[in-house]
Amino acid sequence: MTLSATDPPVPTAAEEPRLPLTGHLDELRKRLVRALLAVAIGTIVCYNWAGPIYGTLMAPLSRSLPPDSHLIFTELTEAFLTYFKVALWGGFLLASPVVSYQAWRFVSPGLYAKERALVLRFAFWSAAGLAAGVAFGYFVAIPTIFSFLLSFGRQSIVPMPSMQASLSLVLRMLSIFGVLFELPLLLYLCGRGGILTPALLRKGRKVAVLGALLLAAVLTPPDMVSQLLVAGPLYVLYEAGILMCWLGALRHAKAAAA
């Protein structure tokens, strides 16, 4: 696209007027209020559907429970607080486009055109990695983990998981896998910035295996299956990160040569 002689020039970060500190604080307050209002509206909307949303999140657990077992709550406020937690998470997810837009409107005036394009690409691939990690955790890892944990039930020991504890475990596992799938993007940025090199990452493979096992032992329930389900994909992502770091290092070398 070309600009005609009558089109106004696109302002850059250096050309835009600088706001005083109070102006930045007022802008930040305005963006925060709009983002929080969007989250509040999303929470109210999701609370009306908290039951179906909770049922969807607990579907891997419900399918693994024996026929004579079901979810329970042991405190009078547990069911309400559990549904409210579901609504709060759902409201934030529903309002995330508005929150991201408000953050972008606050940050973008201080960026150059290349920096804006880089941030937008980073946001896209970060969201894609997060979604892939959540999908892997929900459809692959969590059902296997629940099947293994419930296999310890016996005829005289019927598992009846708590609503709140089960939800916390599911959300924690989804968050873990979502963050783990951001590793290749992080290593790409490290290679692009010249912070890490592929050769250094290849030398650290043994350390990566040990680190993956230790991280899995800390973040997952204390059973071998859960730990391997976290450590295995984490190391695969590390290998993918080596490739992404190599691509980033190539871009860094071309930029340095130019």
N, C-alpha and C positions, 0 to 999 in steps of 0.2 A: 504494500500500500504506500502511495506517495502522497506527500502534502503539497497542496497548491499554495500559491503565493498569499492567498487570503486566509489560510488556516493558521490558527495560533500555534506557536511552537509548544511542544510537550515539555513541561517543566521538569528539571532534574532536581536531585537533592540539593545541589549547590545553589540552584537558582531560586528555590522556594523560600519565601520569607521565614525567618526564624522566629518562633514563638518564645515569649518569656517563660520562666519556670511556672508561673501561675497559669499561663495559657495551656501548658502541657498537663498540668494537674487537673484543670477543668476538663480538658479533652479526655483524659484518662477516666475521670469520674463519670462523664457522660457515657463512655463506652462500657464501663463496668456496670452501670445501672441498666443499660439496655441488655447486656448479656445476662445479668441476674434476673431481669424481668422475663427474658425468654426461657431461662431454666425453670423459673417458677411456673410459668404457663405450661411448659412441657410436663412438669411434675404433676400438676393438677389434671392434665389430660391423661397421663399414664396411670394415675391413681384409679381412675375409673376402669382401667383395664389391667389392674395389678394382678388379679387372679389368673387370667389367661397368660400374662407375661411370666408370672411365677411358674405356672404349669409347664410352659415351654422350656424355661431354664432347668426345671427339675425333671424333664422328660427322660434324660439318660439314667437318672437315679430311679425313677418310677418303673422303668422297664426292667431294671435289674433287681428290684425288690421281690421277695417271695410273695406268693398269693395271700398269705395271712399277715402281711406287714403293710404299713403305710406311714406317712409322715405325721408327726405329732408336734404339739407345742405344750411346754410344761409350765409356762408362766402366762398370766392373764393378758399381759401386754405384748407377748411375743409375736402373735399373729399380726397385730396392727403394726408393730415396728418393722416386721419383715416385709409386709406389703408397702409400707412407706419407704423402706430402703429400695425396694424394687422400683417404685414410682420415681424416686430421686435419681437413681441411675438411668432409668428410662427417659426421664425428663432432660437430663444432661445430654444423653445421646440424641434425643429428638431436637434439642436446641443447639447442638454442636455446629451446624452450618451458620447460625446467627452468631454464636460465640466466636467462631473462626473469622467471620466477616468483620466483626467489631475489632478483633485483634489486628486483622490486616489493615483496616482503615486507620488504626492508631500508629502502626509501625511503618506502613508503606511510604508516607511522605518523606521519611528520612533515608530512603534507599534510592540508589541509582537504578536505571532500567535493567542492567544485567543482574543486579542483586535482587530485584523484584522477580525476574524470571527464575532465578535460582531458588528463591524461597517458595515460589509456586510449584516448581517441580519437586522440591523436597517435601512439601506438604502432600502432594499427590501420592508419591511413592511411600511416604510414611503411613498415610491412611491405608494404602493397599497392603503394606506389610502387616499393619495392625489387624486388618480384616482377615487376612490369610491366617495369621496366628490364632485369632479367635475361632475361626472356622475349624482349624486343625484341632484345637483343644476341645471344641464342642462335639465334633463328629467322630474323632478318633481317640484322643487321649482320655477324656473324662469318662466315656462309657467303659473303657478298659480298666481304668482306675477303680471305678465303682464296682464293677464285676469282681475284681480281685478282692477289694475290701469286704464286700458282702459275702464272699465265699467262706469267711471265717464263722458265719452263723451256723449254729447247730440246731438239732431238733428241740433242745431245751433252751436255746438262746435265739430269740427272734429279734432281728434288727428292726428298730423303729426310730429312724433318724429324726433329729429335731429340725424344725423348719428353718430357724435362723442359722444354726450351725451348717446345715446343708447349703443354704444360699451363700454364706460366707465362703465356704470351700469352693463352690462353683465359680463365684466371681473372682476369687483369688487365682484359681487355675486359668481362667480365661485371660486375666490380666497378665499372668506370667507368660503364657504362650504368645499373647499379643506383643509384649515387649521383646521376647526372644526373637521374633521374626523381624525386628528392626535392626538386628545385628549386621546383615550385609550392607544396608544403607549407611549405618554408622561407619563401617570400615571403608566404604567408598568415599565418604566425606573426609576420613582421615588420610586416605591416599591422595585425594584431590588437593588437600591442604598441605601435603608433604610431611604430615606428622608421622605416618607409618609407611612402611614399604612392604611389598609382597614377600621379599626375601626374609624380612624379620618375622612375618607371620608364619612362614613355612618352618622357620627354626623353632617357633613356639608351639608346634603341634602337640608335643607331649604335655606341655603346661596347659594347653587348651583342654585336653582330655581330662586331666586332673581337675581343672577348674570347673568343667562341666559337671563332673561327678559330685564335687563339693557343693556347687550351687544347687544341684538337684536334691542333694541330701538336706539342704537348709530349707528349700522352698516347698518341698512336697511332703506328703505323709510318709512316715517311716516304714516304707516297704520297697522292695527291690524293683517291682514292676513300675511303680510310679516314678521312681528315680531314673530308671532306664528310659522311660517315655519322655522325660524332660531332658536328660543328658544326651540321648541319641540325636534328636532333632537339633539340639544346641550345637553339637559338634558338626553336623551336616551344614548348619547355617554358618559355622566358622569357616568351613571349606568354601562355601559359596562366597563368604566375605573376602577370602583371599583373592578370588577371581574379581570381585567388585573393587577391591583395593588396587589390583593391577590395572583395571580400567581407569580408576581415578588417578593413579600415578601417571598413566599415559597422558591424560588431559593436563595434569600438572606440568609434565615435561614440555608439552606443546605450548602451553601458556608461557612457561619460562623462556622457551626459545623465541617465541613471538615478541 
